[in-house]
Amino acid sequence: MPFSLQMDAAGVNALLRRAFPDGPDAHFPTVTQAEPGRVLVVRPYHASMLRPGELVSGPTLMGLADTAAYALVLSHVGEQLMAVTSSLVMNFLRGARPGDIFAEAQMPRLGRRNAVCDVRLWTERPDRLAAQATVTYAIP
């Protein structure tokens, strides 16, 4: 299914920073690429992301998966800030070593009422996935 962008990466970043004015800091995720059906998001490394054992924590990975899916949805439906997560299924595949976290989100389905996103996360390199999530967003 062909998808068309309503906002590019800069537009999504600006919208997220307006919507979450207390959140953006040096560690806030940034959309680095937006194209039809896909976004790439990066969250800069910070030691607060780590769990015991010097691995990136599960809640950090889940938060980035949700953020990447939200960015993907917004890039395709525009300024629909009331789009909300209705489902997030997370699969942890291996420990994520300390470093910037990358999330690539793709959209297998975009309907009038919901969007399904497949999100893959890594810190080392894209072929060494740390986690995969399927995230569904309800669209108002």
Secondary structure, DSSP 8 states (H G I E B T S, - for coil): -----SS-HHHHHHHHHHH-TTS-STTS-EEEEEETTEEEEEE---GGGEETTTEE-HHHHHHHHHHHHHHHHHHHH-S-TT-EEEEEEEEE-S---SS-EEEEEEEEEE-SSEEEEEEEEESS-TTS-SEEEEEEEE--
